[in-house]
């Protein structure tokens, strides 16, 4: 740390007598010694302050000790006392700025933590998780510490994540990478899915492995394209908002049911959604069968009925509906009596086209 002095002339006083020439007119100087850190031109920490008087007749300079009667006489002058106090306050300029910056930084950090905790407690598909990978695997990549993950599915109480293929050396470079559209690339995320319960996700967040959760917003890009965006930046591939209409049995009922589930002001929305989804599923619409199975898994309609849910997922999977296949795999991992190889064999025997990562 570098130490420097700042000298300010506060004015003149006639309340002291020079010990050498007897003159009574003195110039009063306030001398403040303070230290610099990294802010070259701002005084960060005042080290000491002393007062000198300079006789204007013989030019003799005398230091005035603190708590002396001479110092009291000098600053009995209101104008001198005011300038001296203002000068002392000005020496804390750098300290004030640093404190303000720290307050802003930590308030912003706390806001992000609270927001992330809210998203962890109630996850949604397409939520982005920013990961500090060193918390999990140690310092095996000293220059590649941070990674992105995204929620691709929620089945009952299990959340499925896919990890990004790329590591970043700093948190800022990760955020910049997302803003620059890295996540839009087809090969950015791994195909393999990782399944976590709500409790496990909360533990990972408390441990710092997940250090931030961001929820993108769905926005229109052009007339008929949509994409999820973070802070005004596109982070997912563009999708067609409205496709050419054609009649598919069960599609309308599924769409209406999902609209009911998203509302909060309709008291019997779950009952209405269940009725519509059951109709959609019975008509053979694979997304309707999958969404109906989700209601049975979560127990929204009465008690949980995993067996019925699995039956509907199996019917949707036989149509090659990939989300149903993924949900079936998640449930099969949780149920001891489930043999996933039998499921794969049944799909192959029916001629279903499917992909397992």
NORWOWO-V156350 format. One record per backbone hydrogen bond with DSSP energy under -0.5 kcal/mol. CO is the residue of the C=O (numbers start at 1). NH is the residue of the N-H. If there is no record, write none. Layout:
# NORWOWO-V156350
{{CO:NH} {CO:NH}}
This chain:
# NORWOWO-V156350
{{2:36} {4:34} {6:32} {8:10} {8:30} {11:28} {13:26} {18:22} {23:18} {24:16} {24:26} {25:56} {26:13} {26:28} {27:29} {27:54} {28:10} {28:11} {29:31} {29:52} {30:8} {30:32} {31:50} {32:6} {32:34} {33:47} {33:48} {34:4} {35:44} {35:45} {36:2} {38:40} {39:42} {43:94} {43:95} {45:35} {48:33} {50:31} {51:64} {52:29} {53:55} {53:62} {54:27} {55:59} {60:55} {62:53} {63:65} {64:51} {65:68} {68:72} {69:73} {70:74} {71:75} {73:76} {74:77} {76:78} {77:81} {78:82} {79:83} {80:84} {81:85} {82:86} {83:87} {84:88} {85:89} {86:90} {87:91} {88:91} {89:92} {90:93} {92:96} {93:97} {94:98} {95:99} {96:100} {97:101} {98:102} {99:103} {100:104} {101:105} {102:106} {103:107} {104:108} {105:109} {106:110} {107:111} {108:112} {109:113} {110:114} {111:115} {112:116} {113:117} {114:118} {115:119} {116:120} {117:121} {118:122} {120:123} {124:127} {126:216} {127:151} {128:214} {129:131} {129:149} {130:211} {130:212} {131:133} {131:147} {132:135} {133:136} {133:137} {134:138} {138:140} {141:144} {145:133} {145:134} {146:168} {147:131} {148:164} {149:129} {150:162} {151:126} {153:160} {154:156} {155:158} {157:198} {158:155} {159:161} {159:196} {160:152} {160:153} {161:194} {162:150} {163:190} {168:145} {168:146} {170:174} {171:175} {172:176} {173:177} {174:178} {175:179} {176:180} {177:182} {178:181} {181:184} {182:185} {185:188} {188:165} {194:161} {196:159} {197:201} {198:202} {199:203} {200:204} {201:205} {202:206} {203:207} {204:208} {204:209} {204:210} {205:208} {209:132} {209:211} {212:130} {214:128} {214:216} {217:219} {217:229} {219:227} {220:222} {224:241} {225:221} {226:239} {227:219} {228:235} {228:236} {229:217} {230:233} {233:230} {239:226} {248:251} {248:252} {250:254} {251:255} {252:256} {253:257} {254:258} {255:259} {256:260} {257:261} {258:262} {259:263} {260:263} {265:267} {266:269} {268:272} {269:273} {270:274} {271:275} {272:276} {273:277} {274:278} {275:279} {276:280} {277:281} {278:282} {279:283} {280:285} {281:284} {284:286} {285:289} {286:290} {287:291} {288:292} {289:293} {290:294} {291:295} {292:296} {293:297} {294:298} {295:299} {295:300} {295:301} {296:305} {300:302} {305:309} {306:310} {307:311} {308:312} {309:313} {310:314} {311:315} {312:316} {313:317} {314:318} {316:319} {316:321} {317:320} {320:322} {321:324} {321:325} {322:326} {323:327} {324:328} {325:329} {326:330} {327:331} {328:332} {329:333} {330:334} {331:334} {331:335} {334:336} {335:338} {338:340} {339:342} {339:343} {340:344} {341:345} {342:346} {343:347} {344:348} {345:349} {346:350} {347:352} {348:351} {352:354}}
